């Protein structure tokens, strides 16, 4: 049966008294986006390199690749995010450091093969665009790019009302680096007898926060503003500690020592990430007794009764980056890292699988011993 046409009334779209639809009424404020750009522009303009062409506002970032210094340049690219660490920033309403984490997660993947980070582009999605909040996020990203020596070439901020809650946001980025083909680092360079050097982390970095939040906030019910004696600061400050940006330290190390490869210790922990840069038939034997994890790891393990195997495959446990290098260059490497104020120590060595109790096709990393005080 045909439905008769609806009579116009005050609540119908055809009524003269009904409100006019608009993008702003739907939840997207274009003017707020423009105000955010003006607020973060000074910070973004500082995160540059001589190769950058043009400025903020173009449809694409332009980068004049100067290949004269390379005989066979190889571009490296990496994309990553920060994960649920953003929930801590949102809960504390502190947004100017989470961008450092974002840069670290991208450029420290690039440098594993020896690539120098050239530029980064970010993407921020939010429920409601608050110019001051977006400006703080981009300030952190720009600060991170400056520390990494790369340019913040561009980005995008998207407002997603109805899809994300008003105060929520998430961010990701893609970075591009460059390395000479013959200087590329990787598993093919690793040899038996090489030394595994650990570079200390600044804390949880940006992995394992779903478990950390579950244990500390849900199970232990610890307030983020509670003072923790073992940390010497509040729980929130500890959890929001930025990820260390290793890229410039790794490049300096590779320039002075015979580095075979690096391994960025992120999700999956030390064993799984180090395994990714070891060739078949070789095993890295690492000694837990060579370092003691920071108090935050001990607290998570104790409060959540988290087993060691679960801790080690979830968190970096105090090792943020690993360098595998020639044994004769250990002292030189330690001197370089000490001068750059990077905590480092000998973690272990590389052996033939047949010289260990490992199956040649089995795990490529063995963690032995116990931490001194864990």
SELOMI-27647 format. One record per residue (C-alpha): residue in three letters; x, y, z. Coordinates in steps of 0.25 Angstrom, whole numbers, plus 5000, padded with zeros to 4 digits. Example, Ala and Ser with C-alpha at 12.3 -4.5 7.8 and 13.67 -1.06 7.14 Angstrom:
BEGIN
Ala504949825031;Ser505549965029;
end
This chain:
BEGIN
Unk500050005000;Unk500650134996;Unk501050225008;Unk500450365007;Unk501450485007;Unk501750535020;Unk501250675024;Unk502250775027;Unk502350815042;Unk503350885051;Unk504150765053;Unk504250715038;Unk505450745029;Unk504450825020;Unk503950915031;Unk504451065030;Unk504651065045;Unk505650945045;Unk507150965047;Unk508050965035;Unk508950855034;Unk510450885034;Unk511850825035;Unk512050885049;Unk510650845054;Unk511050705050;Unk512250715059;Unk513450755049;Unk513950895052;Unk514850935040;Unk515151075047;Unk515750995059;Unk516650915050;Unk517251045044;Unk517451105058;Unk518150975062;Unk519150995049;Unk519451135053;Unk519751095068;Unk520650975064;Unk521351045052;Unk522551105059;Unk522850965065;Unk522650895052;Unk523550995044;Unk524750965053;Unk524650815050;Unk525350825036;Unk526550795028;Unk527150865016;Unk526550775006;Unk525150815010;Unk524450904999;Unk523350995002;Unk522651005015;Unk521350965023;Unk520050975015;Unk520350895002;Unk519650774998;Unk520850694998;Unk522250705005;Unk523350724996;Unk524750674999;Unk525950684989;Unk526750564991;Unk528150594989;Unk528750464984;Unk530150514981;Unk530750454994;Unk530250314990;Unk530650224979;Unk529450134981;Unk528450194991;Unk527350104997;Unk526050165003;Unk525550105016;Unk524150135021;Unk523350105034;Unk521950125039;Unk521550115054;Unk520750175065;Unk520750195080;Unk519750095084;Unk518950105097;Unk519950195104;Unk519050305098;Unk518050265109;Unk519050315119;Unk519250445112;Unk517750465111;Unk517550435126;Unk518550525130;Unk518250635120;Unk519650645116;Unk519950635101;Unk521250695099;Unk522150575100;Unk521350465093;Unk521850515080;Unk523250475084;Unk522850335086;Unk522250335072;Unk523550385066;Unk524350285073;Unk523550165069;Unk523650205054;Unk525150255053;Unk525750145062;Unk525150045053;Unk525750115041;Unk527150115048;Unk527249965050;Unk527749945035;Unk528650065037;Unk527650165030;Unk527750315033;Unk526350365036;Unk526050475026;Unk524650515028;Unk523350475035;Unk521850505033;Unk520850485044;Unk519350455044;Unk518450505056;Unk517050455057;Unk516150515068;Unk514650515073;Unk514650665075;Unk515750755070;Unk516250845081;Unk517350935075;Unk518150945088;Unk518250795089;Unk518650775074;Unk519650875076;Unk520250805088;Unk520250675080;Unk520950735068;Unk521950805077;Unk522350675083;Unk522550615069;Unk523350735064;Unk524250725076;Unk524450575073;Unk524750605059;Unk525850705063;Unk526450605073;Unk526450495062;Unk527050595051;Unk525850575042;Unk524850675036;Unk523350675039;Unk522950685025;Unk521450685027;Unk520250625033;Unk518750615034;Unk517850645045;Unk516450575044;Unk515250605052;Unk514350475054;Unk513050515062;Unk512150395064;Unk513350295062;Unk514150345073;Unk513850405087;Unk514050555089;Unk515250545097;Unk515950425089;Unk517050435079;Unk518050335072;Unk519250365064;Unk520150295055;Unk521350335046;Unk522150285034;Unk523650315033;Unk524650305021;Unk526150285022;Unk527250265013;Unk528450165014;Unk529650135004;Unk529349994999;Unk530749945003;Unk530549995017;Unk529249935020;Unk529249855033;Unk528549725035;Unk528649575038;Unk529549545027;Unk530649625034;Unk530549555047;Unk531649455051;Unk531949355062;Unk532749425073;Unk532049555071;Unk531649635084;Unk530249675087;Unk530149805093;Unk528949855101;Unk528450005101;Unk527650035113;Unk526150075111;Unk525550195118;Unk524450115123;Unk523250045117;Unk523450125104;Unk522150095096;Unk521849955097;Unk521149865107;Unk520249975112;Unk518949895111;Unk519549795121;Unk520149905129;Unk518849985130;Unk518049855133;Unk519049825145;Unk519349955151;Unk518050035149;Unk516949925148;Unk517449815157;Unk518349895167;Unk517450015166;Unk518650115167;Unk518250255164;Unk519150325153;Unk519450435163;Unk519950345174;Unk521350375178;Unk522150245177;Unk523450235185;Unk524150145176;Unk523950235164;Unk524250365171;Unk523050425164;Unk521550395162;Unk521050275155;Unk520550355143;Unk521950425141;Unk522550285141;Unk521650235131;Unk521650355122;Unk523250355121;Unk523550375107;Unk524150265098;Unk525650285096;Unk526050325082;Unk527250245078;Unk527350275064;Unk528450385065;Unk529250295075;Unk529150175066;Unk529650255054;Unk530850315062;Unk531150175067;Unk531150115053;Unk532050225048;Unk533150185059;Unk532950035061;Unk532749915053;Unk531249895055;Unk530649775049;Unk529249805052;Unk528249865062;Unk526949815068;Unk525849905073;Unk525249845085;Unk523749875084;Unk522549785085;Unk523049635086;Unk524149675095;Unk525649645095;Unk525649505090;Unk524649515079;Unk525249645073;Unk526649605074;Unk526349475067;Unk525849555055;Unk527249605052;Unk528049475054;Unk528249375042;Unk527849235043;Unk528949145050;Unk529349255060;Unk528849275074;Unk529049405083;Unk529249355097;Unk528849475106;Unk529049485121;Unk527949535130;Unk528949555141;Unk529649665133;Unk528549765137;Unk527349795146;Unk526049835141;Unk525449975146;Unk524449975157;Unk523249995148;Unk523449855142;Unk523649795156;Unk522349865160;Unk521549805149;Unk522049665151;Unk521749665166;Unk520349735166;Unk519849655154;Unk520549525158;Unk521049525143;Unk521949415140;Unk523349445135;Unk523149385121;Unk521949475119;Unk522749595124;Unk523849565115;Unk522949555102;Unk522149675106;Unk523149785111;Unk524549825107;Unk524949795122;Unk526049905121;Unk526649885108;Unk526149975097;Unk527149955086;Unk528249845083;Unk529449855075;Unk530149735070;Unk531649775067;Unk533049715064;Unk533649675077;Unk534949765075;Unk534049885075;Unk533349875088;Unk534149975096;Unk534050075085;Unk532550055084;Unk532450075099;Unk533250205099;Unk532350255088;Unk531050225095;Unk531650275109;Unk531950405102;Unk530550415097;Unk529950385111;Unk529350255107;Unk529350145117;Unk529950025111;Unk530549885115;Unk531049755109;Unk529749665108;Unk530349545102;Unk530949485090;Unk530649405077;Unk530949265075;Unk530749155066;Unk529449075069;Unk530248945069;Unk531149005080;Unk529949025089;Unk528848935094;Unk527948995083;Unk527348925071;Unk527848995058;Unk526449025054;Unk525949065068;Unk525949195076;Unk527149285072;Unk527249355085;Unk527449295099;Unk527249375111;Unk528049305123;Unk528249335138;Unk527449425147;Unk527349575149;Unk528049625161;Unk526849685168;Unk525549645161;
end
